[in-house]
Each structure stands twice: as C-alpha cells, then as structure tokens.
Amino acid sequence: MSAPAASGQSTSTDDLDRAVDDLREHARTFARLSPRAKARLVRSCLPGTVAVAAAWSARGLEAKGLPSTSAEEWLTGPLPTVRHLRLLADSLDAVAAVGRPALGTAARIRADGRLEVDLFPATGFDRALYRGISAYALFPDGVDAAAAHEAQAPFYAERGPEGGVCLVLGAGNASSIPAMDVLTKMFNEGQVCLLKINPVNEWVGPLLEQALAPLIVPGFLRIVYGGADVGRHLVEHTGIDAVHLTGSAQTHDALVWGPPGPEQDRRRAANEPLLQIPITSELGNVTPVIVVPHRYPHADLVFQARYLATMVANNASCNCISAKMVVTANGWPQREEFLNLVASFLAGIPNRKAYYPGAAQRYATLTEGRSVQPIGACAAGQLPWGIIRGLDAADRDEPLFTTEPFCSLLSETSVGSTDPVEFLATATGFVNDTLWGTLSAAIVIPGELERDRSVAAALDRAITDLRYGNVAVNHWPALNYALVSLPWGGHPSATLTDIQSGAGWVHNSYMLQGFEKVVLRGPVQSRPTPPWFADHPTAGRAGADLVAFEADPGWSKLPRLLRHLL
C-alpha cells in the first residue's frame, strides 16, 4: 500500500478494510509456503533494503535534527534490519534442511542444573567486528538441550497451518523496530502483517515499502498510516487475529482494558479484557546501570563514563533502552569522579532536538523542584542533558523510579555497601522491586573482580536473579537488540494485568522457545572504540560499508570498513 498523499494524512477507512481483506485472502498461502521459499522471499528483500539505506539514514537524521555525518541512523535503522534479513534467511534454510535452526553455537548445563545456549559470536566475522563480546540464552530449571532443541521453531512443526493476520503497531523512535517486528511475526510465527506506521516515524514508511516490496507484492504485507484512531479501528477489526505493539504500557493497557478510569480498573481486577485476541508487546523500561564498587583504573572509569554518555544521548534519550538510573554503592570513593566524567562526556555531545512528542513536558515535570545538573547550551526546540544525583533508594514513591522519562534525563541513586558481593545482592533486589520495567539492565564490573571467585559467584547470582529479559555486562543492552540472533523482549514474568515491559520476544533468529533471559558479556573496555559511541569521530563514514557488509559478509570488505572505524 502506498504512502498517503501528504504528510500527516491517514489511510482511509476503506483502504484499511481493503488491506485487512487482502491479507486475509493470502494468509493461508503464506503460512503454507515452504521454509525454502520463505528463505528466498526474505533474501529478495536484501537488495531493496540496501538500496534505500542511504536515504533511510538521511531522512532519519533530518527528522531528528542530526548532522549528515552522524552514524546514528545507519546504526539504528538499516543496519540491524539488513542483519535481521540475512540471519533470518539462514535460519529458514536450516529449517528447510533439518526442521529447525541449530541450537545456537554450543550448549552446556551449569552447576545449578540450568541450561545455557551460546548465541553469539556465531562466525569469524562476528568475532572480528565485536571483539570480546559473547551472549547466551538462559533457560529455567528442568530444560535440557534436547528439550530446548525440540521446542525451536514451533510454527514449522505445524501441519497445514491456517496462518492469520497480525496487526503491528509500529514504534515511533528507532526506525528499525517496525520492520524487525514484522519480520519476526511473519517468519518466526507464520502470520501475514498489517504494519501501521507511527506518525512520529511516518517518514520511514515509503522507504519500507520499497525495501520490503517482495513481501508486499504477493499480498503478505500491507503498510498503512495514521494515529490512534486508525490503530483503534484496526485493533477492533474482526479480520485481525493478533496484535503486536511497541510503545508504552499506557497504550497497551488502553487497548487491552479500555481507557483509563474506573472501568479499566474494574476490568483489570476482574480479568475481563476488552481485547479478545492475543497481544504481544515491548513497552519500555527505567533502564538501570549497576556499577559494582571497586577502585577502577582511570582508563576503565573513563571508558564506562563515555559509554554511559552514549547510552543517554543516543536518539535524544528516547529509547526504551536509554540509560535512566545509575545504581552506585553507598560510600564508593569514585562515585563523584565517575558522575563528573559522565557529565563531561555529555557536555561534549551536542544537545538534541526534542523530537519525540511530550519529551519537553516530561523533562519539565520530572525535574521540577529538584536539584538537576543541566548540561549544554540549547537552541530552540532542544533539551539539555540532565543529571539528578542522590535519589533516596528507600523512597518507593519516587517518580523517577517508576516513570520512564523518554527524554534527556539520567538519575542516580546509591544502595548497599562497597563490598561487591553484598552490593550485587542489594542492587539486584532494588532494581527488581523498585524500578519499573523488566526489559533490560546493565552491570559494570572490572575484570579484576570477575576473576575473584566469590565476586564472580555473586555476579552470576545477580545475572540469574535480575528480573529482566536482557542483561548486558559492561555493555549497553542495545547490543542485545541489534545483534538480532538474540531474542529481544521483557522478562517472561509479565502478565496481562501487570504487563511491565511487555510479553513475547522479537528478533530471535534461532527461533528459541521457553528461555528466561539473554545475557551479553564483554570486557570493561572495548578496543577499538565501538562505532555506536556518540562521539566516535568517523563512524558516519562507515555506515554504507557496514550495511553492505551485513548484507553479504566477506573478508575482503573488512579492511575498508576498519579504516573508517579506526
């Protein structure tokens, strides 16, 4: 379906209904396509996606007020989308050959009896570009490797599937999210998709129509435009079989339980949802960064402060995985030095356009009456970076613990003591029980402490006990999102009545089932400087080469790529 005639114009009701009808007509055909045919279909999207990548980046930079030399939109738009297409096609080839993808790259049973399945790195290219980074999925008690392998790719074990129509309510922030949500629903779960583009990211719709034309032409995907009224019409449409939402918990609850108010409360209490079809979701997070106390070498402290500044600055801090709550130890001698370093790195990053609706109002509301450190000289329409230090961890009514700011604000609180073992236990309890959300958490810990047996055991307990779907050690959980082979979603403890960061998983190119979380680990410093760092001076030059490499990796392409990145 083509874009509306003018910016801000919604797809008409008649066209919405026709889109649903078209998809219903083709749902069974798509569901019963062979895995090999689906792999060819996915690969056929790669040339078009690569072809629009430069325009995709340019339009995103323009919409967000960033310079044309920035790498940010390359890295958050076409790059992960192309990687997703490639890895998904490889997995579908494996399904065609043996019924399911490989069970990661290795599997082992831990001392506590739980299964870990390695997911990254999978190739020499992964090891070359992401040095020192590894990731695995952790399964609950009682699941062994044979059971985990048998459970993979359940859709492809069905006989004579009927398929269905999934409404994907696209995100308005990172421009890769709508496409990657669609790819998961179509090729992991066997549904044709109706993608409603978020008005904030309306500019990406026509580009996706070109990139994903091989899915649109045969009637397996339709793209439509509009606001909440269009979303409501489609959610209530009898031709829709399932919904996937990337957005806010408030939007989710309004769809499931009705508008806020006494009737929503009554329905929730009685478990009487208005929405009578399945819904999956990814809904944000007050993302914690837990800094384990230690006498860090200055270079380690500087690197992690610079990294934290990137976690705040990327996308004007309008990410569900933007760092929002630094958790330090009471009495940690380097606390002030670390926070001052974060502030100094933020000062070196130009202030951003407050492009996401409501960002300025949220910043004003959450900083009113507080001691906030504003950073930067803002032009009209921009917000300063802001740091709020010393929140009272015992104050369970603190709004910054329970409200995702979705603006350029970072807060800090202290818990526990400078004993790393005690701190890890206390910090885990604090973020689990006090902070809103279950999507992702980061832990910063130096190698010296990881080599200490008692601290290493405490770190493993913390990783296991954290009630988050994704945990990253010494890295930003955005990598969990962008690597694609890793499942992305909130902790499976969420319920429809207490949805937290959402239910279900996307990406997940290995098509795993029944796991509890994904853990990514790396050293406290990475060399060379990762291209996603906000102050990387040359990463923008590498954007096109990164996309071309992900579309078709080859050793001959690495020297040119590394010249840009170094």
N, C-alpha and C positions, 0 to 999 in steps of 0.2 A: 504494500500500500504506500502510495507516495505521500510526501510531506504536505502539510496544509499550505494553502496559498500564501499565507502571511504569518510572520512570527506571532506567536501567542494565540493563533486560531486553532480551535479544537476540531478533531474529526467529527463529522456529523453523526447523529444517532443512526441514520440509515446506513452509513458506511460502517459504523461499529457493528451493527447487526449483520451486515453482509460479511464482514471479516470473521465473525464467530461462525456463521454458516459455512463459509469456505473452509475454515479449519476443521469443523466437524465432518465435512464431506471427505477430508483427506486424513483424518486421524487414524483410522484403521490401516490404511495403506502405509502410512509412515511407521506405525507400530510394528508392522509385519515385514518391513524391509529387512533384508539380511544384514548382519553386522558388517559384512564386507562392503555392501552397498552404502551403508551409513558411513563407513570409514572414507569411502570415495567422496561422499557428499561433504563431509567435514573438510577433507583436503581441498576440495574445489573452492572453499571459502578463503583459502590462504592467499591466492594471488590478488583477489579484490581487497582483502584487508590490508595487505602490504601496499597496494596501490593508493589507498586513501590515508595511509598512516601519517604522511607529512601534513596533509590538510587537517586531519584529526588533531594532531598536536597544535597546529597553528590556530585552529578555531578555539580549542580549549584555552590556550594561552591568552587569546584575545578576550574571551569571556571572563577570565579571571584576572585580567589586568597584569599579566606577567610579560617580561621581555621575550622577544622571539628567540633568544639564545638559551632560554631555560630548557632543562631536560624534563621538567616535572610532568608535562602532559604526555610526552613519549612514554614515560615510565609507568604512568597510571592509566593510560588509555590503550593504544595499540599494542604495546609490548606484551603485557600479560594476556591480552586477547589472542595474539598470534601464538604464544606459547601454549595456551589452552587448546587451540585448534590442533596444533601438532601433536601434543601428548594424547589428546582425546582420540585422534585418528589412529595412533599407535595402539592404544588400548583396545579400540574396536577391532583392529586387525588380530590382536591376541584373542579376543572373544570369538572371532570367526574361526580361529585355528584350534583353540582348545576349550572354549566355553566361558572363559573368564580371563581377566588380566593376571599377570604374575602377582604373587603375594609380596609386593614391594621388592626390595633387593635382598633382604635377609630377615629372618625371624628368630626370636630367642625367648625362652622363659626366664624371667627374673628370679632372684632369690625368694621373693614373696609369692611366686607362682603365677604372676601375671605376664601376659604376652606383650612383647614389643615387636613391632614390624617396621623395619627401616624403609623410609620413603625417599630420602634424599641424602647424598647425591646418587643419581642413577647412572650417570655417564661420565666419561673423562671430561667432556665439555662442562658439565656441572662443577666438577672439581676444579677446573681451571678458572672459571668465572666467579665461583663462590667459595673461595679457599677457606677451609677450616669449618665450614658450615655443614651441619648434618641435621636430620629430622626423622622422627619416628612417630608412629601411632601407638597409643597405649590402650590396651583392651581391659575390660573388667575381669574380675576373678572368674575362673571356670571356663574361659575360652582358650583353646589351644590353636596351633597353627592350622591343623586340618579343618577345624570348625570355621576359623576365620576365612580360609580359602574357599570352602564350600559356600559360604554366605555371600561372596563377592558377586557383583553384577546380577542381582536377583531378577531384574526385568528380563534379562536374556535367558533366564531359565523358564520363563512362562511359555506356554504353548497356545498359539492362537490368540495373542493379546488383542484387545479391542482398542487400546490406547485411550486418549482423552485430550481435552483442551485445557491447557494451563494458562491462566492469566498471570503475567509477570508485571508487577508494578515497579517500574524501574527507579533506581536511586537517582538523586539529583546532585550527587557530589562527584565521586570518582567515575570517570566516563567509561571505564571497562566493565563496571558492575552489570549494567543491563545485558550486554552481550554474553557475559560469562554465566549469568543466571540462566539465560535462555539455553545456552549450550548444555548446561547441567540437566535442566528439565527435559530437554529433547533427547539427549543421547545417553544420559545415565538412567532416566526414568521413563523414556518412551512416549512422551507427550508432545503433541504439536503445541505451539506457543503463540499467544497474543501478547505482544510487548507494548505496554503503554509507556511512552517516554515521559519522564518527569519534566514539567515546564522549566525547571531551572537548567536542565541539560538538553533543552529542546534542540540545540544546535547539532547534537551528535546523531539525531535520528536519521537525517538524509545520508550521512556517512555510513551508518549501519545498514541502511537499505542497499547501498552499493556493495559493502563488504559481504553481507550475508545474502546477496541476491540468489545464490544457488539453493538457499532454503526457502526463499520467498516464491520463486517462480513455480515450483511444483505444488505450492499451497500448504507448506508445512509451517510457515511463519508469517505473521502479519504484524506490522508496526503501526501504532496509532498514537494520537496526540491529544493532550487536554489535561485538565486539572482534576480536582476532587470529584466534580460532578460526573466526569467521564469514568473515573475509577469506580464510583458507586454504581453507575449504570451497569458496568461490566461485571462487578462482583455479584450483583443481583441477577445477572442474566442466566436464564435456565440452560444455556448452551455451554456454560463454563463448568468444568469438572473439578478444578483445583486452583488455588491462588498461591503465588509466591510474592512476598513483599520484602524489599529492602528499604527501610525507612525508620520511623520512630515507633516506640511502644504505644504511644498515644494513638497513632494511626491504626496500628494493629488492633488495639482494644476497641476502637470505634467500629472497625469492620466486623469484629467477632461478636461484640456485646452490645453495640449500638452507641449513640452519642453519650458523652459524659453526663452524669447525673444520677438521680436515684434509680431510674430504670436500669441503667447499666450496672449499677451496684447490685440491684436485686437479681438480675440475670446471672451475674458472675457468682454470687453467693449460692444461687440455686443450680448452677452449672447448666444454664439454658441459653446457649449461644444463638444469636441470630443467624450466623453463618453456618450453613449446614453442609459445606463441602470442606475437604482438607485444606489447611493453610500451613505453609512453611514460611520462615522469616529470618531475617538478620536485622537487628534493631538497635545496635549501638552499645555503648559501654562508657563508664567512667574508668578509663584505662589506667591501671596502676603501673608504676615503675618502682620496683622494690630494690633499694640499694643496700646490699649487705655490708655492714660496717667492717672496715679494715683500714690499715694505713696504706692507701693506694699510692703506688709510684705516680709522680706528677703526670707522666705521659698517659697513663691509664685514665686518670681523673679527667684530663683534658679531652681525650678521645670520647669518653662516655658523656661528658657535658656537651660536646659538639654534636654527638649523636642525639642526645635528648632535645637539643635545639631543633634539629631536623624533625623529630617526632612531633614537635609542637607546630613548626612552621609550615610543613607540607600542606598544600591545599587550604591555606589560610586557617589551619587547625579545624577544618570542617570535615573530619574523618571520624568514623566510628572507632578507629584505632589510633587517633591522636593521643599522645601522652597527656594525661589530665591530672594525675595525682602521684607525686613523688612521695614515696614512703621511706623515710630515713630512720636511723636509730637514735633514741634519746642519748645525748652525750657523745655522739660521734664527732671527733675533733675536726674532721674535714667537711662537716656539713656546710658551713658558711662559704668555705672556699669553693666547694662544688657548685652551690647555688649561684655564687657570684660568677663562676665560669659559664654556667648556663646563660645567665643574663648577658654576659659579654658576647657570647656567640649569637644570641638572639639580636643583640644590638647591631651585629654585622649583617643581618638578613633584612632586606628592605621590608617595611610594613606592607601588608597585603590589603587589597580591596576586600571589603566585607561583602562578598558576592552572594552569600547564602542568605535567603530571607530570614529575618529575625536575629541575625548574628549581633548587630549593634544593640538591639534591645536586651538580648540575653547578657551581653557583656556589661551593660549598664546595671541591670538588675542584680547580677551576681557579684558585682564589685561595689555596689552602693554601701556606704558606711564602713568600708573595710580599708585596711592599710594594704594598698596594692602598689607594686612597683611597675609603673608604665615604662615601656621601652620603645624608643624610636620616635621620629618626628613624622606624624601622619599627615598625609594630604587628604583632601575631601574624599569621603567615601571609604577611608581606610580606618582600621582599628590598631591601636598599639598592641604589641605583645605585652602580656601582663603576668606577673608572678605574685601569688599570695602565699606567704610563708607562715608556718607555725600554726596551722589549724589544730584545734583541740580534738585529738583522736577519740576522746571519750564522749564527745558531743554527737550523739546519734541523730540529732535533728539538724545537723549542719547541711544546708542545701547543696554545698559543693561535693558532699559525699553521695548524694542521691540524684543529682541533676547533671546530665551530660551537657557541658557548656555549648559545644558546637560553635565555638568562637575562639579567639586567640588568647586563651587564658590557661595558665598552668598553676596548680596549687601544690602545697607541700604540707605534710604532717609527719610527726615522729612517734614511734612506738617502741616498746621493748627496751633492750639494753644493747651495749656494744659487744656482748657475747654473740658471735654469729649463729650459734646453734639455737640459743634462746630467741634471738631476733627473728630468725626464719620462721619459727613456730608462731610467734606472736604476730608477725606481719601477715602470715597466711590466714590466721584467724581474723585479723582486722579486715583484710580486703574481701574475704569470703562473706563476713557477717555484716559489714558496714557499707561498703561501696556498692552502688547499683551496677548491675550488669554481670554477664557471665561469658563475654566474648573472648577477651584476650588479656593477658598480663605479661609483663616483662620483669626479669630479675637481672640485676647487675652483680657480678661476683668475679673477683680476680682469680687467676689460675692458681695462685699460691693457696688460697682457701679451698679450691676444688680438689687440690691434691691432699688436703688434710682429711683423714678417714672419717673423723667424727662430723666435720662440716659437710663433707660430701654426702654422708648418710642423711644429714639434716636437709640438705638441698634436695635430695631425691624424695624425702618425705614431703617437702613443700610442693615440689612439682606434682607429686601424686595427689596431694590433698587440695591443691588450688581448684576451686570450682569454676574453671574457665575452660572453654573448648580449645583454646590455643594458648600455649605458654612459650615464650621466647627467652632464652638465657643469653645475655649480652648482645641481644639484637632487638630491633623493632619488630613487633608481631606483623607488621605489614609484609614482611618476607613470607610469613605463613600464607598470607593471602596471595601474593604474587607468584609463588613458585608453582602453583596450580596442582601439582601432584599431591599436595597436602589438602585434606578436607578443610573447609572453612565454615565455621558456624559456632553458635553458643554451646555451652555445656549441656549435655542431654538431661540434666535435672529440671529444665524448664517445663512448665505445664501451661496449658491454655489459660488458666486463671491467674498464673503468675509467670508471665512469658519471659521476663528478664531480657536477655539479648536475642531471643528467638529460638525457633525449633527447626531442626533439619540441617543438612550440610549441602554446600555447593562446591564446585571445582572437583576435587576427589577423583582424579583421573584413574586411580587404581580401583575405583568403584567399591571401596570397602564398606562394610556394614558392621554395626554393633560395637564400635570402638567408643572410648570415653573422651579422649582428647588427643591433640597433636602437640608434640614438643620439638622445638627447634633450638639448637645449641651452637655456640661458636665461642671463640676466644674473646677476651675483654677488649682487645684491639684487633682491627682488621686492616690488612695491607694488600693492595693499595687502597686508598680511600674509596669507599663504595660510591658508585655513581648516583645513588639516591640521596646522598648528603646534600642539603640545601645550599651549601657554599662550595660545592665541587665546581672548579673553575671551567672545566672543559667538557663535562658530561653531555651538554646540549649538542655538541658536535657529533656525539656517538649515537644519537637517537636512531637515525635511519639505519646505521650499521647494526645496532642491537636488534632492531626489528628484522632485518634481513637475515641475521644470524639465527634468530629464534625460528624463523620460517624454514630455514634449511641449514642446520649447523654444519660447519666444516672447518678443519684445522687451518686451511689456507686463509680463512676470513679473520682469524684471531689477531694476527699482527697489526692490521689496520685498526681493528677495534681497540686493542690495548694501547696503541699510540694515542688515541683520543682519551682513553680513561686514565692514562698515566701523565 
